[in-house]
Amino acid sequence: LSQRRRRRARASLAVLDKPGPPSHRCSRTLLVKRAPRIHMGKRDTKAAKGKREERRGKGAVKTGAKTEKANAKQEKRRANKEDDEDLQTLIDQHAARPKADVKDEVVPPPTPRANASLTPHPRLEELVLFGGEIFDGKKATLYSDLFRYNLKRGEWRQVSSSPCPPPRASHQAVAVPSDPPTLFVFGGEYSSPTQSQFYHYKDLWALDLLSWEWTKVEAKNGPSARSGHRMVLLKDKLAVFGGFFDNLRDVKYYNDLFLFDLGFYQWTRAIIEPGASCPLPRSGCQLVAHNDSLILFGGYFKKKAVMKQFNMHTGKGSSGGAGGGSGAGAAAASAADADEALEVGHEFKDMWVWDSGRGTWSTAKRSGRPPSQRSGFTMVPDGPRQRLICFGGVHDEEDPESESLHSHFYNDLHIYSLEQGKWFAPTDKARADGEDAAAGGGAAPMELASAGEADSHAPPRASTSNAAAAAAGGGSDEDELANGLADLLMDTGGKRGKRERRRVEGGVGADDASSVYGGTSVAASERDVPLLPQTPCPRMNAQSAVRGNQLYLWGGLFEANKDEVTMDDLWTLNMSKLDINRPEWTCLGRGTVAPVEPAAAAEADSSDEDDDGGPPSGEEFSDSGSEFSSSGEEAEDGGDGEEVGGAP
């Protein structure tokens, strides 16, 4: 712009050289000739003033937005500091407890909880359960207790000592077969009872699995405070990937990889070359160590989505008011929409491999039939057979316009072959068997027991379905419990399920159900204790561990009638004899599962109708028996949909 102005000035000046007197030959006189004046019309003063006012208005809006943004940042920092100080006070009180000797005693099974860690002992036939949380709809309770489960005796023991890590959930724990064997716990989160404040940890603790004493590891340059991350043992290092930080004001997702040297007790961050491929930030993914590599699958990410509305006058979409607009008002509306944008979750389906030798990420080969789009599933390695096993999960379908959430829960198994790079899923025949079992009256709804019948956090049991009741030919109220259990066996499939379907098709009465269950016939009045189910119900965030050829599954979460239900049942599966079409689960502990009578379920449904003024959106199993929908709609497989912000 300055060069153009100089050229115009030179064009309007006439420079003339006139020789001076003989004695002044060396001097030159510069004569300037003015350019002719061009007479123009009178300027439009009103239009100019209007433009200046418009520019000033835009500048004021921008200045106000910047000031408001700066003030908001300062307010967030101040509020974060206050929250951290409040929660830090509670954490300091926990850390200030006097030192106490180790106490190891036999106790009942742990109370229901979610987002805990379940780790196999490197030497003993035991599982170690630490931490976790439970939310009853009003109050959140976090734990710092430690339990041992003896696999041979089926016995729970609680180990208490001080000092120990503060209460936390969504942390990670890894057992190292060192001398002595050690359990490392990193990160996690802590919240106030009302969940109005959150605190994320970045500390690392070590538990001696022989003396059962805790030690806090002091190491610098480690990962930032986070939860929902993943940590595994990679040769002689601990590998920590991903996670998120959310204190209800700031939300951050991570895709960094940290390695902790177990020999030198030092943190190092894996450096990714600029432009190199790597997974997108996420939490809740699954991470498994295989040889010298890490295998990453799935994950969850939440982003803000600004609603766009169609402007009928301009024919374009706008993110401001209903009529769009321009100028200062549109800018202010756009800024307000950005602040009030809805948060939309995204479930990843990509698969990555980290080469520890090269220090690079690469996408993994993925053919076959991978799991449908979901999050909250578990994935464990089956080393002798060179495969990975996935179980359960949930798929959330969010509607930004109505701000509603429809969730589909799963209890199916998927296998990934590490040698072939191929996914294997249950066959269509197995799904068809589940549909045949549920044909005739729909699926059995999952209901919660009332406060007088079971614990307030007890997971639901499948109540009697219309199909099973009709096939059994009716019966008394006492017989409905047996019919419900028969229907549960029908849904599970396998040999017992086939026998049950043949029994129902043959018109056998409810009193003959003992021949299917494998026990002796008992009177209806004596059927107060429900039999153990044959397969885990659909769930998310179940705690899993592998010991030898056995896969152990404990607890998990699902939603019923918009309530969050936490389970505490314990299951095992022999991976050496695994058939994903007919997995033979063994229930080691039913937990606090309690059945609900059909009359009570009908009463609850009628009360929901009266409150909502419409039909209830109850939860129900899908026809395939492998999904559970909390939206009242039929659950479907997500398929291979297009990913938003897929892997580079």
C-alpha positions, 0 to 999 in steps of 0.5 A: 500500500505505501508503494502505491501511494508513492507512485501516485505522488510522483505522477502528480509532481512535475520536476523541472531543472533550470540552470542558474547563474554562471557562478552557480552552475552547480546548484539546481532549483527545483520547481514544483508544478501542481497537478490540476484540481479535479472538481468532484461532487459533494460527498455523501456525508450521511453514508460516510457517517453510517459506515463509520458508525457501523465500523465502530459498532463492529469494533465495539462488539469485537472488543467486548467479546475479547474482554468477555473472553478474557474475563471468563478465562480469569473466572475459570482460573479462579474457580478452578483454583477454588475447586482444587483447593476445596477438593485438595483439602479433602485429599490432604485430610486423607493423606494426613491419616496416621500410619497404620499397620497392614490389616488383612481380613476375610470380608463379604464381596465388595459393594457395587462400584464402577470404574475400578481396576481388576488386576491379576496377581503375578504370582498368586491365584488372586485378583486385586480390586482397587478403587471405584465409584458408585452414583445413586442418582443423588450422591457419588461415593468414591473408594480407596479400598483394596480387595483380594479375591482368591480364585481357588477358595472363592474368597474375598479379603480386604487389605487396609493400610496407611498411607494409601492412595486417596479415593479415585475412579477411572484410574489404571493399575498394572501388576509387574512380576518384579521382585517383589511383585508390584502393583502400579496405580496412576491417575484417575479422578475424584469428585465431590458427593454432588459431582459439582467439583472434579479433581484429576490425579497425576500421581503414581503409587506402587503397592508391594504385593507381598507386604501389601504396603503402599509407596508414592513414587516421586518422578518428574516429567510425567503425564498431566492430570487425567482420567479415562487413560490406559496403561499397560506393561510394555517390556520393562516400561509402563505405557500410558496413553490418552485420557481426558481432563474435565472439571465442568469448565475446561475439557481436554482430550489427550493422544500423548504417549508416556513411558515409565522406566521401571529400572530408573523410575523415570518418565519419558514422552514419546516424540512424534515427528511433525506430519506423522500419523497418530491416533486422534485424542480420545479416552476410554480406548483399549490398549494391549501390549503384544510383543514389542508393540502396542495395539490401540482400538476404539475410544471416545471423544466429545466435541461441541457442535453449533446448531445451524438453522436455514435462512429462507431469505438467503437460502443459506444456513446460519448459526445465529438467530432464526433469521440469520442477519449480519453486522454487530447483532449477528456477531454477538449471536454467533459468539453466544451460540459458540458458548452454548454449543451442544456437546456431541460424543463420537465413538472411534472404530479405528485401530492403531499399532505403536512400534516401540523400536521405530517409535511410530504409529501406524494403522492396523490391518482390520478385515472381517466383521469388527464390533459395531460402533460402541464405547465402554467395552473391554478388550483382553489379550489371549496370548497363547492363541494370538488374539484379542477378545472384546466384550460388551459396551454401549452405543449412544445415539445423540439427537442435538435438536431434542437433546435426547440420548438413546443407548444400546447396551451389548453383551456379545463377544468379538475376536481379533486374530493378531496373525490374520489381522481379522475380526470375527463376530457371532454368526448370523445363525446364532443371532437367528437362534436368539430371534427364535427364542424371543419370537411371539411376544417381544423381549423381556424388559429389565426392571429394578427391584424396589427398595424393600426387596433388594439393595438400592444399587442392585442390578436388575433381573429379566422379568417374565416375558409375554412369550414365555408366559403364553408358551407355559400356558399361564399358571399361578403367580408363584410359577411366573418366576420359573417362567422368567428363568426359563425365558432367560435360558431361552435367550442365552442359547446353547444346549440348555436354551435348545432344551428349553425351547423344545420344552416350551414348544412341547407344551411342558408345564412350569412344574417340569422346569427342573428337568431343564435347570438340572435340579430336582423338582421343588414346590412353587413356594420354595422357589424363592432363591433365583438360579444363577443366570447363564450369561452376563447381561448387557453392560458397559465399563465392566472390570476384566482380567486374565489369569491363565486361560480364564477371562474374569469379568466383574461388575459394570454399568447399564441404564434402566428407566434413566437410572444408572445401575451398578452391578457386582456380579462375577463371571469367568470364561474359559478362553481355550474352549471359547465359541463366540456363537455359544460362549460358556460363561460361569457365574462365580457370584450373582451379586445383588441381583434380585428379580421383580415380580410382573405385577410390580413391573406393571405398576411401575410402568403405569406410574411412568405413564401417569407421570410422563403423560405417555407410554414409558420408554422402558428398557428391553432386550433386543431380539438377538439377545446381545443388546440392551436398549435404554431408549425403548427402541429395537437395538441395531448394529451400528455398522461401519458408519463414516467416522467424524474426524477419522484417523489421519 
